[in-house]
Amino acid sequence: MEAENTVRNIVWQNCNGGEMPELDTELKDLNLDSLSFIAVIVGLEEAFGFEFKDEELNVYGYRTVRDLLSRVQKSREDITCII
């Protein structure tokens, strides 16, 4: 639940106004441009301590806020497997 709220908040802080997005809110509906999308990516990397791969830095690779949350959760699972 904490990760969910953090992802939603980071996305909300970088979209151009509006209400806090829900997990199923589509990114295209949040008025994210390429710069604000990169700001979301950097925010997620800083908050969760991982880096997106170059091939993952495409706004079209994520349809909803939930897709970003899934990527964050995957990074956490990868870190757990390494430890």
C-alpha positions in Angstrom: 0.0 0.0 0.0 2.9 2.4 0.8 4.5 1.8 -2.7 1.1 2.3 -4.3 0.7 5.7 -2.6 4.2 6.7 -3.4 3.8 5.9 -7.1 0.5 7.7 -7.3 2.0 10.8 -5.5 5.0 11.0 -7.7 2.9 10.8 -10.9 0.5 13.4 -9.5 3.3 15.8 -8.6 4.5 15.7 -12.2 1.3 15.8 -14.1 -0.2 19.2 -15.1 -2.8 19.6 -12.4 -5.9 17.6 -11.7 -6.9 15.2 -9.0 -4.7 12.4 -7.5 -4.6 9.6 -10.1 -6.0 6.2 -9.3 -4.0 3.1 -10.2 -6.1 2.5 -13.3 -5.8 6.1 -14.5 -4.3 6.1 -18.0 -1.1 8.1 -18.3 -2.3 9.7 -21.6 -5.1 11.3 -19.5 -2.7 13.0 -17.1 -1.2 15.5 -19.6 2.3 14.0 -19.1 4.7 15.3 -21.7 8.1 13.8 -22.3 9.8 16.0 -19.7 7.2 15.3 -17.0 7.4 11.6 -17.8 11.2 11.6 -17.2 10.6 13.5 -13.9 8.2 10.7 -12.9 10.9 8.1 -13.8 13.6 10.0 -11.8 11.2 10.3 -8.9 10.5 6.6 -8.9 14.2 5.8 -9.1 15.0 8.0 -6.2 12.1 6.8 -4.0 12.7 3.1 -4.6 16.4 3.0 -5.2 16.6 1.4 -8.6 17.2 2.5 -12.2 15.0 1.9 -15.2 16.8 0.3 -18.1 17.2 2.5 -21.2 14.6 0.5 -23.1 12.1 1.2 -20.3 12.3 4.9 -20.8 9.4 5.1 -23.2 6.1 6.7 -22.1 4.3 4.4 -24.5 5.6 1.3 -22.6 3.2 2.2 -19.7 -0.5 2.5 -20.1 -1.6 3.2 -16.6 -0.3 4.3 -13.2 -0.6 0.6 -12.2 1.9 -0.3 -15.0 4.5 1.9 -13.3 3.7 0.4 -9.9 4.2 -3.1 -11.4 7.6 -2.0 -12.7 8.5 -0.7 -9.2 7.3 -4.0 -7.6 9.4 -6.0 -10.1 12.5 -4.0 -9.2 11.9 -4.8 -5.5 11.5 -8.5 -6.3 14.7 -8.4 -8.3 16.6 -6.8 -5.4 15.2 -9.4 -3.0 16.3 -12.3 -5.2 19.8 -10.9 -5.3 20.1 -10.6 -1.5 
